[in-house]
Amino acid sequence: MELIGKKSQVATEFMLMVSLAIVVLIVMLGVLYYLFIDYSEEKNVNKLTDLGYSLQSEIIVAAEVEPGYERAINIPNDTEGANYTIEINNTEIVIKYRSTDLLFTIPRVTGSITTKGTHLIRKLDADTIAIS
C-alpha cells in the first residue's frame, strides 16, 4: 500500500512543479510583451521627434534665406504604423501621438498644416514665411 501512496505523491509533486513552471513562463512572457510594447512606443516617439526637428529645420532655413525661396516638403501619413496628428500654427509645430504632445518652436509663419502630404514652404518677403 505504501508504494501506491509514494507514486501518487510523486505524481502530485510533478504536477505542482509543472504548474509552477507554466505560471513562471506566463509571467515572463507578460513582462517581455510589456517591454516590447514600451520599446515600440519609444521608437515611434523618437521617429516623430525626428520628423518635428526636420520640419523645424526647414522652416528656420526658410526664415534665414532671401525672399523667393520655395521648398516642397512631404509629411508622411504615418511612421511605421504610428498614426499621429500634426498642426503648425504661428510659432509652433505640434505633433500629437497618443498621450504625447511634441512641441517645436519655429519663426512666425502664415498658413498652417493640418493635413499630411506635400506642402510648400515659401519666403515671400523679409518677414513673411508662408506654408500651404
N, C-alpha and C positions, 0 to 999 in steps of 0.2 A: 503494500500500500504506500510505503514511503517513496518508492520510485515514481509513482504516478504524481504525487504531490510535488516532487522536485522538478519533474518535467513541466508541470503546469506553472510552477514558479518561474522557471527559465523562460517559458513562452510569454508569461506576463511581463517579465523584466525586458525581454526582447521587444515586445510591442510598445512598452513605455519608452525605450531608447529610440525606436524608430519614430514614434510620435514626437518626441523631443527634437530629434534631428529635423523632422519636417517643419516644426514650428520655427526652429532657428533658421532654416533655409528660407521660409516665407518672410521672416523679419529682415534677413539680409537682402533679399530681392526687393523688398519695400524700400529699404534705405538706398540701394543702388538706383532704383527708379526715381526717388526723390532727388538724388544727386544729379542724375542725368537731366531731369526737368530743370533744375536750378542752373546747371551749366548751359543748357539750351537757351533759357531766358536771358542769362548774362551775355551770351553770344549775340542774341538778337538786339539787345540794348546797345552793345558795342558797335554793331553794324549801323544802327540808326544814329548813333553818336557820330560815326564817321561820315554818314550822309549829311548830318547837320553841319559839321565842320567844313565839309566840301562846299555846301551851299553858302555858308557864311563867307568862306574864302572867295567864292565867285563874286559875291556882292561887294565885298571890300575892294577887290580888284577893280570892279566897275566904278566904284567911288573915286579911285585914285587915278584913273586914266583920263584922257582927253574926251570931250564930248564927241559923240558919233560912234562910240564903242557899242557893239552888239555881240551878244553871245547866246546861243541856244543851249539850254540845259535840260536834261532829262531827269525827271523824278520817277523812280521805279514804282510799280504798283505794289510790290511787297519786297521784302528782303528775305529770301529763302523761306517763304511761307509766313513770315511775321507781318501781319496786317497792321497798318498804322495810319494815323491821320496827320496831315501837315497843314500848317497855316502860317502865312507870312503877313504880318501887319506892318505898321510904320517902322518900328525899330527892333522887331524880334522875329525869329523863326521859332515856332513851337511845333515839336514833334511829339505826338501822344501815342504811347504804346501801352496797352493795358492800364495799369495804375501809375505809369511813369510819364512825367512830362519833362521833355528835354528842351531847354531854352538856350537860344544862341542870339547874342546881341549883334545887330547889323546897323549900318548907317541908315538914315531915313530914306524910305523908298515910297514911290507911289504905285498903286496897284496892289494886288495880293495874289496869293496862290492858295486855293482851297481844293484843287484837283491835282491828280497825279498825271504825269505825261510830260510832253515837251513844252517848255516855256521860254520866253525871250527876255533877257536882261539887256536894257539899253541905257546909255547915259545920254540924256537929252541936252542938258546944258551943264554949267559948272556945279549946280546944286541939285539937279534932279536925276534920280535913277528910277527907271520905270520897269516894272515886271508885268508881263502879260502872258 
